[in-house]
């Protein structure tokens, strides 16, 4: 399967701590995207990182991409209870006609 | 203003029935999608339309038929519903052709087949 694999499946931390989620994939990509899904809602796009980029930031979010290891990580700094959600990586593989293939997500719980 | 809106939000129906889910986007995007999310939160693409033309058609039973009357609308019709069709169906749109830009999702339609 070309699906990205996320690790960990679930993460529970205290407010103020940092949260790191990882995504690994198997074949070459054009870009990799991270999304957040709050319970009962649609997915919200966070960051898109292209295959020739190594790091991107958006507010408290930092995404890294290591194409040699075929992996990406999402770091949320100084987490808040409102960050509690599921986080998904989605990969645009070279040979998939632009289809985004989603991983199974990491469930993040931030306790106040 | 809701960017991608889909109706209904909940749909409960019996096996064998036919149902439709509607989706509209007011973002001026060229591409629209249907995704299915199962009970384990696995999200799988079903279809994609670019300017009313079907461009992605995954291995989905023929009972599922998308229709795009214009580039702002993409509806999903499901015939002869089965128990396994129970899932959350998400509509999404993107500015560019698939892969080129982020997806904007609706809030989903939770379909329950009894």
Interface residues (C-beta under 8 A of the other chain):
Chain A: X30 X31 X33 X35 X37 X40 X41 X42 X43 X44 X45 X48 X86 X88 X90 X92 X96 X97 X98 X99 X100 X101 X102 X104 X105
Chain B: X4 X35 X40 X41 X42 X43 X44 X45 X48 X55 X56 X90 X92 X97 X98 X99 X100 X101 X102 X103 X104 X105 X106 X107 X108
